Amino acid sequence: MAPPVAWTAPSASTEPAAAAAPTASASAAPSAAPSAASAEPPDAGTDAAPVADPSRLTLDGRATQGALLRAKLDGKLRKMAFPGHRAIVSDEGDFLIAFGRNAPKQEKMTITFEDGQVLERVFDVEQRTFETDKIDNLPKDMVELDMPTRVKLTQAEQKLDAVRKKYTKKTCFKEGFIWPSKGKVTSRYGQPRLLNGTDGGIHWGVDIAVPTGTPVRAPACGTVVFAEKNLPLSGDTLIIDHGQGLTSTFIHLQGFSAKVGDEVKQGQTVARVGMTGRTNGPHLDWRMNFFEVRIDPELLVSSEK
């Protein structure tokens, strides 16, 4: 029997290339959705700036495709150049860095502090191999979507994208993450899919095979910012905002235990596993975003489920 499949929107099956992604913002964290700012080039025609001690930037995490890193600056920021990234520094100097599935081998960040010192950091991004997920003998209507479904799908994705692009000052990610449900992982982040031999796009989540009705726990604290039933393909869908552009999305649910606006704690039940939307079996599909960038939830939790 084929593992449960999460049916993703065609519009969500691709990730923007690094050069086309929003670029670094050096301003203090806004209370609403941040705007993409152009990466600022070094000042021309001036003497070389003093080099900052590398210890003024601390990092937690490993630079690899699909990864999220926590970063902190020692000192006030004047500007940052980090092409292909949205980096928003809080008043305390905290910010997050996400490397997408297709991140290049090297990416360079240039930080200019208020005192004039400049710090350059080159990330050697670990490149990953994503095994193709082949699923055959599926009903035709699960693979070939009719036009009304495609239209509804586009509308739903636009709504979800708008929710994920908002910025809040929460820092729930600092407490770490736990698995939202315990079960066998049947499909992983970043896998290309062949459905009945045709291109099914990229699978952006982690599929956990568990029975219908299994509790879905908040992997970290946060605010429920989206909870709607019967979305095309995704079915019952819930999103938790963990702060500073980081969100968790759960799809194919069977109803909710929390509503929009609820503040939830890590481990709190927010929904139940179902098989709503288009899926061939009950399972939890857990996805994570840093704004537009889809990241790998498995890289944020321990191997123990």
C-alpha positions in Angstrom: 0.0 0.0 0.0 1.3 3.4 -0.9 2.2 5.8 1.9 -0.3 8.6 2.6 0.2 11.5 0.2 -0.2 15.2 0.9 -1.6 16.9 -2.2 0.1 20.3 -2.6 -0.9 23.2 -4.8 1.0 23.5 -8.1 1.7 27.1 -7.2 3.4 26.0 -4.0 5.6 23.3 -5.6 8.3 25.6 -6.6 10.6 27.8 -4.6 11.9 31.2 -5.7 15.5 31.1 -6.8 17.9 32.8 -4.4 18.4 35.8 -6.6 14.7 36.4 -6.8 13.9 36.1 -3.1 13.4 39.1 -0.9 16.6 40.7 0.2 18.0 41.8 3.5 16.4 44.5 5.6 18.6 46.3 8.1 15.8 48.1 9.9 14.5 47.3 13.4 11.7 44.8 13.4 8.4 46.2 12.2 5.1 45.3 13.7 3.5 44.4 10.4 4.6 42.5 7.3 8.1 43.7 6.3 8.9 45.1 2.9 11.7 43.7 0.8 14.7 46.1 0.8 17.5 46.1 -1.7 20.8 44.8 -0.5 23.0 47.9 0.0 26.4 47.8 -1.8 29.6 48.9 0.1 30.3 52.6 0.1 32.4 53.5 -2.9 35.4 55.9 -2.8 36.0 55.6 1.0 38.8 54.1 3.0 38.4 50.5 4.0 36.1 50.1 7.1 37.5 48.6 10.3 36.9 44.8 10.4 34.6 43.6 13.2 35.6 40.7 15.4 33.7 37.6 14.1 32.4 37.0 17.7 30.0 39.9 17.2 27.8 37.5 15.2 26.8 34.3 16.9 24.9 31.6 15.1 22.9 28.6 16.3 22.4 25.9 13.6 24.0 24.4 10.5 24.0 26.0 7.1 22.3 23.4 4.9 19.5 23.4 2.3 16.2 23.7 4.1 17.7 24.8 7.4 16.8 27.6 9.8 19.6 29.4 11.8 19.2 31.6 14.8 21.5 34.6 14.8 22.4 37.4 17.2 24.4 40.6 16.8 26.6 42.2 19.5 26.0 45.9 18.7 23.6 48.0 16.8 23.1 47.4 13.1 23.5 50.2 10.5 22.9 48.1 7.4 23.1 44.5 6.1 23.7 43.1 2.6 22.5 39.6 2.3 21.3 39.0 -1.3 18.4 36.6 -1.6 17.4 36.8 2.1 15.0 38.6 4.3 16.9 39.3 7.5 15.0 41.5 10.1 17.0 42.3 13.2 15.1 42.8 16.4 15.8 45.6 19.0 17.7 42.9 20.9 19.9 42.0 17.9 18.1 38.7 17.2 17.2 37.5 13.7 16.6 34.3 11.7 18.3 33.0 8.6 16.6 30.5 6.3 18.3 28.5 3.5 15.8 27.2 0.9 15.8 23.8 -0.7 17.7 25.1 -3.7 20.2 27.4 -1.8 23.5 27.7 -3.6 26.8 26.4 -2.3 27.9 29.7 -0.9 26.1 32.8 0.3 27.7 36.0 1.7 26.4 38.3 4.4 27.9 41.7 5.0 27.0 43.5 8.3 27.9 47.1 9.0 27.5 48.1 12.7 26.6 51.6 13.9 30.2 52.0 15.1 31.4 51.6 11.5 32.9 48.1 11.9 32.1 45.7 9.1 31.7 41.9 9.4 31.6 39.6 6.4 30.4 36.0 6.8 30.5 33.5 4.0 28.1 30.5 4.5 29.2 27.2 2.9 25.7 25.7 2.4 25.6 21.9 2.6 24.0 20.6 -0.6 21.4 17.8 -0.2 20.1 15.0 -2.4 16.4 14.6 -2.4 15.1 11.1 -3.2 12.2 11.0 -5.7 8.9 9.8 -4.2 7.1 7.6 -6.7 3.4 6.8 -6.1 1.4 4.8 -8.7 -2.1 3.5 -9.2 -3.8 6.7 -8.0 -7.2 7.7 -9.2 -7.0 10.1 -12.2 -8.8 12.9 -10.4 -6.2 12.9 -7.7 -3.5 13.7 -10.2 -5.2 15.8 -12.9 -7.0 18.8 -11.4 -9.9 20.3 -13.2 -10.0 24.1 -13.8 -12.5 25.0 -11.0 -10.2 23.2 -8.5 -7.1 25.0 -9.9 -8.8 28.4 -9.5 -9.9 27.7 -5.9 -6.4 26.4 -5.2 -4.8 29.6 -6.4 -7.1 31.7 -4.2 -6.4 29.5 -1.2 -2.6 29.7 -1.7 -2.8 33.5 -1.9 -4.6 33.6 1.4 -2.0 31.3 3.0 0.9 33.3 1.6 -0.5 36.5 3.0 -0.6 34.9 6.5 2.9 33.6 6.3 4.4 36.9 5.2 3.5 38.7 8.4 6.1 39.6 11.0 5.5 39.5 14.8 7.9 40.1 17.6 7.3 36.7 19.3 10.4 34.6 19.9 8.7 31.2 20.6 11.3 29.5 18.4 13.9 30.0 21.2 12.4 27.2 23.3 13.1 24.6 20.5 10.6 22.3 18.7 9.0 19.0 19.4 7.2 16.6 17.1 3.5 17.5 16.8 2.6 13.8 16.5 4.3 10.5 17.0 4.4 8.1 14.1 6.4 6.8 11.1 7.6 9.5 8.6 6.4 8.4 5.2 7.4 11.4 3.1 10.0 14.1 3.7 10.7 17.7 2.9 12.1 18.5 -0.5 11.2 15.3 -2.3 10.3 15.5 -5.9 7.1 13.5 -6.6 6.0 11.4 -9.5 2.3 10.6 -9.3 1.2 8.0 -11.8 4.5 8.7 -13.6 3.8 12.4 -14.0 5.4 15.4 -12.3 3.7 16.0 -8.9 5.9 18.9 -7.8 7.9 19.1 -4.6 6.7 17.8 -1.3 7.3 20.7 1.2 6.3 19.0 4.4 6.9 16.0 6.6 4.2 13.3 6.5 3.7 11.4 9.7 1.5 8.3 9.4 -0.9 8.3 12.4 -4.6 7.3 12.8 -7.5 9.7 12.3 -8.2 11.5 15.6 -4.6 11.5 16.8 -3.9 14.8 18.7 -1.8 17.4 16.9 0.4 19.3 19.4 2.0 22.7 19.0 5.7 22.1 18.2 6.5 25.4 19.9 4.5 28.2 21.5 2.8 30.7 19.3 -0.4 32.3 18.1 -3.0 30.5 15.9 -3.3 32.8 12.9 -5.2 30.6 10.5 -7.8 27.8 10.9 -10.1 27.0 8.0 -11.9 23.9 6.8 -12.2 22.3 3.4 -9.4 24.1 1.6 -8.8 22.6 -1.9 -6.4 19.6 -1.6 -5.2 20.6 1.9 -8.6 20.1 3.6 -8.8 21.4 7.2 -5.7 23.6 7.7 -4.2 25.4 10.7 -1.2 27.8 11.0 0.7 28.7 14.1 2.9 31.9 14.2 6.1 31.2 16.2 7.4 34.7 15.7 9.7 36.8 13.5 8.3 35.3 10.2 8.4 31.6 11.3 5.2 29.6 11.0 4.0 26.0 11.2 1.3 24.7 8.9 -0.8 21.6 9.5 -3.0 20.1 6.7 -5.5 17.2 6.2 -6.8 17.8 9.7 -10.1 16.7 11.2 -11.3 19.8 13.0 -9.5 22.1 15.4 -9.0 22.4 19.2 -7.8 26.0 18.9 -9.1 29.0 17.1 -7.6 32.1 15.4 -6.2 34.4 18.0 -5.5 31.7 20.6 -2.1 31.8 22.3 -0.9 28.2 22.6 1.9 26.6 24.5 4.4 24.0 23.3 2.7 20.5 23.5 -0.8 21.9 23.6 -3.3 20.1 21.4 -4.4 22.4 18.6 -6.2 19.9 16.2 -6.7 16.3 15.3 -5.3 14.2 12.5 -7.6 13.5 9.7 -7.7 12.7 6.0 -9.5 15.8 4.7 -8.6 17.2 1.3 -7.0 14.9 -1.3 -5.1 12.2 0.4 -5.0 8.4 0.2 -4.7 7.8 3.9 -4.8 9.4 7.4 -1.6 11.3 8.3 -0.3 14.6 9.5 1.5 16.9 7.0 3.6 19.4 8.9 5.2 22.3 7.0 7.3 25.2 8.1 8.0 28.6 6.5 10.2 31.5 7.2 8.2 34.1 5.3 8.2 32.8 1.7 11.0 30.3 2.2 9.9 26.7 3.0 12.2 25.0 5.5 12.6 21.4 6.7 10.8 20.8 10.1 12.9 17.6 10.7 16.0 19.8 11.0 14.5 21.6 14.0 13.5 18.5 16.1 15.3 15.6 17.6 15.2 12.3 15.9 13.1 10.9 18.8 9.4 11.2 18.0 
